[in-house]
Amino acid sequence: MRPSANIIPLAVVGLVVTGIVGFLVAILFISWFSNPPFGLGNAPAQPIAFPHTIHAGTVEEGGVGISCEFCHRNVTEGAAATVPAVEQCVFCHQQINPENLMAETRAEQDQMQLVVDKFNDNDPINWERVHRVPDHVRFVHEAHIRFLTEGQPRTVAMPIGDGQPRQLPLTNQQACSVCHGDVAQMKEVQPTPGQSLKMGTCVDCHRELNVGTDCTICHK
Amino acid sequence: MKLTRRNFLAWAGLSAIGAVACDVIQDEELSLQSPRSLPEDLVKGRDNWYATLGRQATDGEGVIVRVMEGRAKKIQGNPKYPVNQGKQSVRSEVGLQAMYHPDRLAGPMLRTGPRGSGQYRSIQWEPEALDILRRELRARSQGMVLITEPLRGTLGMIADRFATSLGGRHLGFEALDDTTYRAAIKGVFDQDRLPDFDIGNANYVISFGADFLSTWKGSTRLSTAYGEFRQGNRRQTQGSRGYLVHVDPRFSMTAANADEWLPIRPGMEGYLALSLAYVIISEGMQAEGVDVDALTNGQGAAALAAFAPENVASLLGIPEKLHEGKSAAEKIRDLANNFAHHGPSIALGGDSAGAHTNGQFNLMAIYALNYLVGSAGSGGGVRFNPASPMAMLPDAARVGSTADWATVANSIRSGETRLVLVHDANPVHGLPDSLGFRGALDRDNQEELFVVSFSSFLDETTVMADLILPDRAFLEDWGDDIPEPGPGYQVIGMQQPVVNPLSDLDPRSFGDILLSMAQEIGQDSELPWANVEEALKACTEGLFAAGRGTSSQTASADELWNLMLRQGGWWDEGATGPTPSAPNGLLNNIAAQGREPGYAGSGDFYLLPFSHNTLLDGRHAHIPWMQGVPDPVTTVTWQTWVELNSHTAEEMELREGDVVSVATDTGSITGVLYPNPALPPNVVAVPLGQGRTSGSDYATGGDPRESSNVLDILSPSHMTENGSLAWAGHRASVRATGASLKVAKFEGIFPAREIGHTAGEAVIRVTNH
């Protein structure tokens, strides 16, 4: 039978719809197993432009090389890494060089002034959360940091990030970057491809390292 | 409804859409909060230890400070610093409380009310505060007086040069000054610097009055040495144990630690010392090689015949019960015998022994004993300190005597001095009230007098100031020190800022202000450095050029600077002090000065003021830790207590806590009674330290009946041979006021009682005979 003349626009519409649906399904599929593409899973802009590059970056790279746990003080001690109090920012910025608050450019000084104002006004800073695991998950930073930074020298396979085997023990900074990416290189911290903090990643690592995968290990 | 695969997917899809649409993820879960302040229970971070100097200890202690996140957390002794070798006094430790004190002055202030009223308004450093200082220095620096704590090293040099180049004078202030002690050391050993005592290697020590385990010069170093003396490694291997005799009319911390405590009539220490010298010479017990003929101009024991035990025993007033069944003269002979035969021996004296009208005689007689036993300049004896490694840095503080302060007060009254600068000194509280220093400052007319204080806290002198320019705390500032007494070789301690001031404080370095003012006024030839740090670096270059001691470990001045900051200073163990030889006829000269002390007033008791273990003369009274540290002997805190023998108190129907009045011919004070079974019955002892009237509540907030300044009832005209206050030579009466207060003390509520009933068991004995 000769195809109707109407079939062509119908086919075009069908292809478009299929393409769109397929695209959406692909996004959902990727998002389900990894980080959403096109920055869809990114956190909104932070209230203060805090540059990890300067704080955590090495001196050679123009940073000041502050260790992660200096600010995220509980990361080696308990479940939550915690974000620093405003007072802790002011410790350095107002004490070491109160003249320019240790900021070089005018824009940086303006941002730093916001922090000082928060401190003086007795206000907290509400940051946008970048890395989050669901409520029903119990993740203890301390145990993970301890595993990665202590013990005898050993090589382990770690299916996270680039998937390459890693030589343990790591430094604290290297240990943090296993899941969070190289934050010291990020002017604005966002999730890193391949480091999605999804359940699959957790389970893969636990299996590979012969750690328990019982539900109750992670799930409340 | 039947649950099919299709239904399940539909419901799952709808649930997901509903969850997103209804915003089931709480906003809080998508944000993180930085609280404004650090949680109290979350103290994390890495600590750093920095070496610096504990300036609260006047002798100069090296300390290391634990710093976390820009905050100093702990001060303790620097194990590398030669003077205190890792130990520290409580006075160093509380530097933290002084720095973080809530009553610390935040910034410059200008007087707005009548002088002494404490009414001030805050002003800015630039331009107002510094403009006023500059203007006053230009207008009236001729004849000005710069009063500081005893200063040595770079800051001492800056203060000296600043004052003299502007036509004024610099004087260090200490309530119980060391003028007489210095004069005695000069007279006996011809030394300008205070000596060190090698107690750790001595076997026998006689201490006359010097409470060297509590507040006397170099007490931290001497306490450490005392540990060696008693039970150090050397003692344990040799099986010997040092023997300490303490001669003192008061049962002090050192007396409590001594093997023998000999309470003596106040001011008679010199008689006892010369009596010992007589026995040593007459029985030929002097050390080998000692030239007795030179010491006595060839007269031998005859030169001291007037001080033979039989002639002086009855004058000394040592209780018979302590003679151990012998006569007083025999007791003295025993003491001389032990002192001469159980060497190395040391005789040292100070505190009350030198604070009499015959104070210099007493101390000279005591120190001369060291020549007879060969302890002058030898191991286990008296060690002498070398001169400053840098000629420009003073190695001894220039401290004014009472006579000096009377002169200063007169010069203010006469209008010769119209500008007074004060830094960390409180002469209004520390001088007897009747000397009139407060009155001299108390003029409302700024044309007649302008007073600038660089102190961080209000006190009785600072409250008289027209302008207050608060200094940085010692943990926030640069500096150095040549410790005195030193350890027997050249040392310069380095002070570096280990933290910055809190953000709500705006102090400026006293030394930096003096340097900038000197340059602006045109005195930069004397003081060419932009700030103290630069002056210290210039000094470091000089030390590096010397190429010895710490300098020999480094290849450049920069490297030396870093090493000095790291280890806390510079020292050269090879640069030791001299070994003096005895002047001819020394004992004749001392004997010729011999006279009994004069006592001011006519009360029933000898009045013995003493330096408080932590508050000293009251300079630390604003620090709560210092107030709360119990006195080591009585355990009393926060109060002025009046010590009286317990039997005497009973006879006077006085009980512990009774508010008593202690009166001299000059005035009276009150305090709470503390019956002390170990105090001679004819003595009343009162600590300094309280009685503050201006400043922090910690210093002034108590009941005035239990907070008094005993210095106020001393007679300023009653002086030693050197113009120092003869503060231990007064008589006083004690009477009840009828009131009673609780004594704030740590010891139990049970009264002291005799322990043991046989001589061998006797540990403490209640005395009233």
Interface residues (C-beta under 8 A of the other chain):
Chain A: A43 S67 E69 F70 R73 N74 E77 T82 V83 P84 A85 V86 E87 Q88 C89 V90 F91 C92 Q94 Q95 I96 P98 K118 F119 N122 D123 P124 I125 N126 W127 E128 R129 R132 D135
Chain B: E29 L30 S31 L32 Q33 S34 P35 R36 S37 L38 P39 L42 K44 G45 R46 E69 G70 R71 V499 N500 S503
